[in-house]
Amino acid sequence: MFNLTDFSQRLAGRDFIALADYSPEELVYLLDLADWLKDMQKRGKPHRLLEGKTLGLIFQKSSTRTRVSFEAGMVQLGGYPMFLSANDLQMGRGEPIRDTARVLSRYVDGVMIRTFNHDDVLELAQYADIPVINGLTDDLHPCQVMADLMTIREHRGQNLKGMKMTYVGDGNNMAHSLMIGGAKMGMDVVIASPSGYQPSPRYTQMAKRIADVTGGSVTITDDIGSAAREADVLYADVWASMGQEEEAAARMAALKDFQVNKALLQLAAKDVIVMHCLPAHRGEEITEEVLEGAYSVVFDQAENRMHAQKAVLAGVM
């Protein structure tokens, strides 16, 4: 059984904005907590660790998985989720973020925000007296990667050190957080992206510094074949994210050869798992036969969003 005796002291009150802010040991602790919470939920056992707590959910970017997983997870933890559309907040009418942060701190026990500008999350956290959780920005998607790491551990074993995780496609917020999360676990992370679509040098250097400490590695390449060779994990994401619709045609042309398909799968390890953070555009970044095939764990990932986020909520709130 997972030991809950010290979880409230270890992480209570902290923000969850970037995986880089947490030590490998703290992330493993949260992953172990997520495993325990999932087991409790599957067995129908109560785990109301946040009884009477309220979570504000600010959405400037719409979502299926983020909203439903946070709302359902908060209810299972005994708390109350409060959906706050940007259109319903004064924030959407020009109120400074710092004012919103100070007001919400007097009403709720934590805030999750899903938005575009990463600096908005940092400002919210700077002025809030309650934990702020990053549900996604254009820079980072840490909650998704917690679910991803949880899923890899379920399918490939608890020790991730030395595993090769290859991400194929646009060097976006998912690539950034996968580099950092994988590096924290001592994994060998490879990002395969064409020139002009590779990850931000800032986050690449950050991940490489982490890998130097943990014994992992981070490689950026435009050689998709070498990237996929003997990979334990193959990961895809959409080529045009929300807010990039006008770039869709250019992105499709640039990324057309960076698809997770059967040919790529044959280069990977025999027991490779295929991942995608969803929503997926079948026939673009991933083929239908691979997404729906025997190696896909995509819907386990989607489920684990809720369990991993419950661990984060319980840890910081």
N, C-alpha and C positions, 0 to 999 in steps of 0.2 A: 504493500500500500504506500502511496506517496505521502511523504512527511510534510504536513501542513504547518507544523508548529512555529516556523520562523518566517513564513512567506510574507506576513503583514509587516514585518520589520525590515526585510531586505530591500524592498522596492517601493514601499508606500510613499505616495506623494510625488513620484518622479514622472516626468513627461516621457512619452514614447514617440519620438519624432524620427529618429534615425537609428539603425542597428549599430552604427559606429559608436553610439553613446553607451552601449552596454558591453560588458566583458563577455568573452565566450562562456564563462561559468554561469553568468546571469542568464544568458540566452538559453543554455542547456537547462537551467532550472525552470525557465518558463515553458520550454518544450516538454519537460517531464510533467509539469503541472497540466499542460494541455492534454497530454496522454491520460492523466488521471481523471481530468474533467470529462474527457470523451468516454472513458470507461464507465464513469458514474452515470452519465446521461444514457448510454446504451443499456445499462442495467436498471434504469428507472429509479436510481437512487438520488435523493435530494442533495443538492450542493449549493445551497443558497448563501454563498459567501458574501454577497453584497446586499443583503436584506435591508430594505429601506433606502438604498442609495439611488440617486437619479443621474442619468447620463444624458447630456445634451448632444445631439447629432446634427452638426452643421454641414449642409450639402450645397456647395456651389457647383459641383459636378454630379450629375445623376449617376445612379448605380443600381444594379440588381443585387449582387452578392454582398456589397458593403453594407447597404441598408438592412437587408433582411438578416444577415448574419449577426450584425451588432444588435439589432432589436431583439431577435430571438434569443441570442446569447445572454443579453442583459436580463431578460425575463427569467431564463433558466437559473441565473445567479441570484434571483430574488429581488432584483432592482427594477427600476422603471426607465425605459428609454423614451426620450422626447425628441421627435423629429423636428428639425429647424431648417426649413428651406431658406436659402439666401434671399429669396423673394419676399419672405415673411419677416425678415429681420431688418432692423434699421441699418444694419451693416450694408444691406443691398441698396440703401438710399443715401449712402455717404457717411454714416456714422463711423468714426475712427475705430479700427480694430481694437486699439487699447481700451477704449471705452466699453466696447462689447465684452472684452475679456474681464474687466473689473466688475461689470454688472452680473455676468453669468456666474462668476465666482461666488456671488452671494446667494445664488438660487440653486445651483446644481453641484454635484460632487465630482464631476469629470466632464470633459468635452472631447468628442471626436470630430475632426474636421476633414472634409474631402474637398479639395480645392485645386486651383491652377498654380498660383504663385507660392513657391516654397517659403519665401520671406514672410508671407501672411501668417503661416503657421508659427514661425519663429517669433513674430511679434505677439501673436495670441498667447503663446507660452510665456513670453517675457512678462506680460502684464497680468496673467491669470494666477490666482492663488490655488488653483486646483490642477490635477493632471490633465495635460493635453495630449491626445493621441492622434497621430498622423494617419488618416484613412486613405490618403493618396495626395501627392502633389505632382507637378510636372517633373520634379527632380527625383522623388523617392516613393517607394511603395512598400514600407517595412512590414505591414501586417500580412500582405500577400506572401512575402518571403518567409515569414514565420510559419504560415500554413504549408509552404513548399518544403521547408526543412522538416517539418513534422511528417509530411507525406513520404519524403525520401527515407526517413528513419523507419517508418512503418514497412516499407517495401524492400529496403536494402540494409537494414540493421542500424542500431543506435549510434555506432561510431562512424561519423562521416569523413573523418580524416583520411586524406589520400584519394577520395573518390573524385572522378572527373565529371564535372557538370558543364555541358556545352549549351550555350544560349545562341540561337540563330535568329538574326533579324536586326531591327532598328535598335541602336544603342540608346535606349530610352530610360525612363524611371525604373522599369523592371530590370534592365541590364545593370543599372547602378546598384540597386538594392541586392540583386543576386550576387554581384561581385563582392559586396561588403559582407553579406550574410554567409556566403560560401567561404570567404577568406577567414571569417571569425571561426568557422568550424574546421579550418585546416584543409579545405577542399582545393582541388585544382580546377579553377574556373576559367573557361575559355569563352570569349565573346567573339562570334563570327559575324561581322558586319562589313558592308562595302564602304569604301572611302566616302566621307561626307556624312555618314550615318553611324559613325562609331561613337562609343560612350564619351562623356565629358572627361577631359584630362583631369579635372579636379577630383572626380570620384574614382577614376582609374588609379591615380596616384594614392588616394586615400586607401583603396582596397589593397594595393600592392604593399603599402606600409604595414597594414594589418597582417597580410599573408607572410611577410618577413618575420613576424613575431610568432605566428601560429604554425609555421611550417607548410602552409599552403602555397598556391601560386595563382597569379592572374595574368592571362594572355589575351591580347587583342589581335585579331587577324582578319584578313579578308579571304583566307583559304578555308572554305567551308569543309572540304574533304578532310584536311588534317585536323580541323576542329572536332569533327564528328568521330574520328577514328578512335575506337575503344572507349567511347564515352559511356559512362554509367547512367547519365541523365542527359536527355535531349529536350531542350526547352524552346518553345515558340511563343511569340506574341504578335498582335496585330501590327501591320505596317504603318497604319495611320491611326493615332490615338485621338481621343476626343479633343476638339479644338484644332485638329490638323486636317480637317476635311478638304480644305482648298488645295492641300498639297498631295491629295490621295493619288492622282494620276502620276505625278513625278515620283512619288515614293514607290508605287507599284513597278514602275520602269526600273528604278535603281535597285530594288530588292527582289526582283522576280527570280533570281537564281538562289536566293537565300530562303529556301522552303524546306520544311521538315517533311520528307516523303519516304517512300519505301526504299529508294536507292540510298538515301542518307542513313536510314535505319540499318541497312546491311553493313555499313562501316563501323557501327557502334558495337559495344560489348553485347554478348549473346543475351544477357539478362537486363539490357537497357530498359529504363522506364521513360516514357514520353510524357511531357508536361506542357500545359498551356494555362495561362491565368484567366482566360475567357473574358469577354466573348470572343469566339473564334470565327474567322472568315474562311470557311472550308474552300479549298482550292486556291487560296492565296498563300498565307504563311504556313499552312499545314494542309495536307490532303485529308479527304474524308476517311480513306481506308486506314490511315495512321491514327487519326483522332479517335476513331471508333474501334481500333484494333486491339489485339491482345496485350500490347505493351503500354497502352495508354492508362494513366492513372489520373486523368484530368478531373473526373468527377469526385474522386477521393480528395483531390486538392480543394475543389470548391467546397466540399463538406467541411474540410479542416479549417477553412477560414473562420468558421464559427468557434471551433474548439480552441484554436490558437489565440483568437481575439478574446475569448473568455479568460484565458490564462493571463493575457496582458491586463485586462480589466481588473481581474482579481488581484494581480500583483501590484498595480499602481494605485488602485482605489480602495 
